[in-house]
């Protein structure tokens, strides 16, 4: 890939790794859009790059911004707060206030998603799917941290389920929803519940650490057998 005449956005660009990346990419003839909290350092970097590379060959734009200020991104805050902070805080409460860790036994079952491990084909849902990947990582790390106890830490990954979630993700557009599930039977919530109960019922010495439960027609995240209903007489 050539950087020439490309626009490259770098956050935290005023110093350290961000500044070093900015300098290196500038020498590759890319136009830079640099964000940082320190305006003085950012402007000094832009001046240095201009002297090193020449302002007649590339353009450098700078903006002072704190990317930790999310006032304009309430949807992101809500999603991250629910799927990330909510999971972690609830787990902490169960282990500590709920005294699970003190007892040294119990089960934590996190409902993640098949999207946690595969690149999702759905546009506009990067934050959601990233949060599911974090849930998966958190589950795996917590399982290791609880070594020396009998506490199980499990992850259940549903595929497509006919719930409010999938209706919501297409904006409650019935036509889009029907198109999404055309030709196959999605899971229903009870299918996932059945799998969860099965995981929870195993002997204490047995852990089903992770389980994917998907419609048989869902062969992978983006691949569906849309002849399923016709072949199996489903209407």
N, C-alpha and C positions, 0 to 999 in steps of 0.2 A: 504494500500500500504506500502510495506517495502522499506526503503531507502537503506538497506544494499547492498553495491557494485554497487549502482546506481551512475551515473554521474549527478551532480547538478551544474548548471551554475547560478551564482549570480552576477548581476551588482550592482555597488555602494556598494561594499562589505567591504570597508575599515573602515567604522564606522557606528554608528547609527543602524537603522533597518537592513540594509544589513549585518553588522557584527554580529548582534545578531542572525539573521537567519542562517548565516554560522556556528556559534558556535553550535546552537541547532541541525542543520542537521548533523554536524560532529559527534555529540554524537549518532546519529542514524546510524553511520557507512557508511555514503555516501562519495564518492569521490567528491571533490569540485574543481570547476573551477571558480576562483574569478577574477572579473574585477573591476577596480577602477582607478581614475585619480592619486591618491597618492600612489606611489610605496613604500615609507617608511612605511606608515600605513598598507598597504596591506601585506607587508612582515612581519611586526610585528604581525599582526593577524595570519598569517600562522604559525609563530613560536609558538605563544600561543596555537593554536589549536593542533599543533604537540605535545606540552608538555602535554596538557590536555588529548588528545585521544591516541596519539602514532602514529608515522609515519609508524609503522609496520602493522597497521590495516587499515589505509586509506591513500589516496594520496591527496595532496592539491597543485593545480597548480594556479599560479598567473600571471596576465597579466595587465600591465598598459595601459589603453586605455580610450579615451574620446568618449563615445558613441554619443555625440552630433556632432562629426566630421563625416559627411556622404559622404566624397569625393568619397568613393568606391560604393556608393549606389544611383547613379543618377536617376534610375528608381523610387526609393522610394521618393526621393526629388520631382520629377516631379509629381507623383501621389498625394502626400500630398500637394504640392504647389497648384495644381489645385483644388482638391476636398475639402481641408480644408482652406488653406490660401486664395485661390481665392474666395471661398464662403464668408468668413468672411470679407475680404477687400471690396468686391463688395457690401455687405450688409451695411457696414459702410459708404461707399461712397453714397449709395442711401439714407440712413437715414440722413446724414449730408450734404455733398456737394450737394446732390440732394434735400435737404430741406424737405424730407418727414416727418421727425420728427417735424420740425418747423410747417408744415402744420397740423400735427396731424391726417392725414388720408392717405390711400393708401393700397396697398397689396404687400406683399413679398411672392412669391410662389417658394419654393425650390423643385427641382426634385431630390428626394433621390432614394430609391430603396427598393423593398421588401426584399432585402438582409440585409437591415439595422436592421431588427428585428428577422431574422431567421438565424440559422447557415448555411452558404453556403456549398453546396456539391462540389464546384469546387475547385480543388487543385491549389495552387500557387496564390491565389487571396485574401489572408488575409488582405493585406494593403488596397486594393480597398474596400472590404466589411467593414473593420473597419472605413474607411473614410466616408462611407455612414451612418454608425451608428452615427458617430460624427455629420454629417449633421442633422440627426434626433434630436439628443440631443440639438444641437445649435438652431434649429427651435423652439423646445419646450421652451427652456430657454428664447429665445428672445421674444416669444409671451408674456411670463410673465413680462419681463422687460418693455414692451411697454404698460402695463396697464395704463389707464388714457389717452390713445389716441384712435382714431378709426382705427388704423393700424391693418390690418389682417396679420397674419404670418401662412402660410399654407405649407403643405408637400404633394407632389404627389409621390406615390411609384409605378413605373412601374414594371411589371414582364418582361417576355422574349419579346423583341421587335426585329424585323428583321431590324437591323441597322448595320452600320459599326462596332459598338462596339463588337457585338457578333462574327462577322467574325474575328475581330482582336484578341479577347480573345482565339481563337483556332488557332492562327498563320496563318490565311487566308487559312487554310486547308479545302478545300471545302467538303471533305469526312467527316471530324469531325463535320463540321457545319451541314451538312445534317443529320448526326446521332443524333445531339443534338435536332433538331426540327422534328425528324421522327415521323410521325403519327398524328401531330396536327398542327394547324395554330398559329404561333406566332402573336403578335400584329404587326402593322405597326406604323410608327411614327405618322401618322395622328390620330390614335386611342388615343394616349397619348395627342396629341394637343387638341383633342375634349374634353377630360376629363379636361384638364387645363383650357380651355375656360369656361367650365361649372362651375368650381370652382370659377373662377374670376368674373363670371356674377351674382353670388348670391347677394341678397340685402345686404346693408351695415350692417344691424343688424344680418345677418346670416353668420357664418363662417363654411365651411367644412374644419375642421382643418387638417385632413389627409384623403387621399383617395388611396386605392390600386386599380390599374387598371392592370388586368392580362388577359391572354388568358383564356377562360372558361376551357380549358383543363388543365391549370396549377392549380392544386388543392392546392398545397403548394409549397414552394420553390423547394423541390426535387421530388415532385410527379406530374407526367403528365399522362393524359389520352391519351395514344398513339393509341387508337382505334377511336379517334375523327374524323379524316378525313374519314375513311372507313364508320363509322356510319352515317356521315352527307354528304356523297357523294362529299367530297372535293378531288380534284386531284392536 
